[in-house]
């Protein structure tokens, strides 16, 4: 699974509506409203790199009110959930 972190600048008067539209898209697992330079951060998960082009410039960038995106593709994922599962292997509850 390929994960992309998409930083999104939007029209500030429509952040909730834009976030909901993005969250409704296939391959978007989460959308966060944040402070700072960007208004939203979306996590996009796809099976192939080519699918990122379909979802990010092809769908997210075309939502009315989305002004700009900055995409970062993850090399690896480190998660507390993954660590807990690894340490629990072979242990009885």
SULKAGI-V774312 format. One record per backbone hydrogen bond with DSSP energy under -0.5 kcal/mol. CO is the residue of the C=O (numbers start at 1). NH is the residue of the N-H. If there is no record, write none. Layout:
{{CO & NH} {CO & NH}}
This chain:
{{2 & 46} {3 & 74} {4 & 6} {4 & 44} {5 & 7} {5 & 72} {6 & 42} {7 & 70} {8 & 39} {8 & 40} {9 & 67} {9 & 68} {10 & 12} {11 & 14} {12 & 15} {14 & 18} {15 & 19} {16 & 20} {17 & 21} {18 & 22} {19 & 23} {20 & 24} {22 & 25} {25 & 28} {27 & 29} {27 & 45} {30 & 43} {32 & 34} {32 & 41} {39 & 34} {40 & 8} {41 & 32} {42 & 6} {42 & 44} {43 & 29} {43 & 30} {44 & 4} {46 & 2} {48 & 51} {48 & 52} {49 & 52} {49 & 53} {50 & 53} {50 & 54} {51 & 55} {52 & 56} {53 & 58} {55 & 59} {55 & 60} {56 & 61} {59 & 62} {60 & 63} {63 & 66} {65 & 11} {65 & 67} {68 & 9} {70 & 7} {72 & 5} {79 & 83} {80 & 84} {81 & 85} {82 & 86} {83 & 87} {84 & 88} {85 & 89} {86 & 89} {88 & 91}}
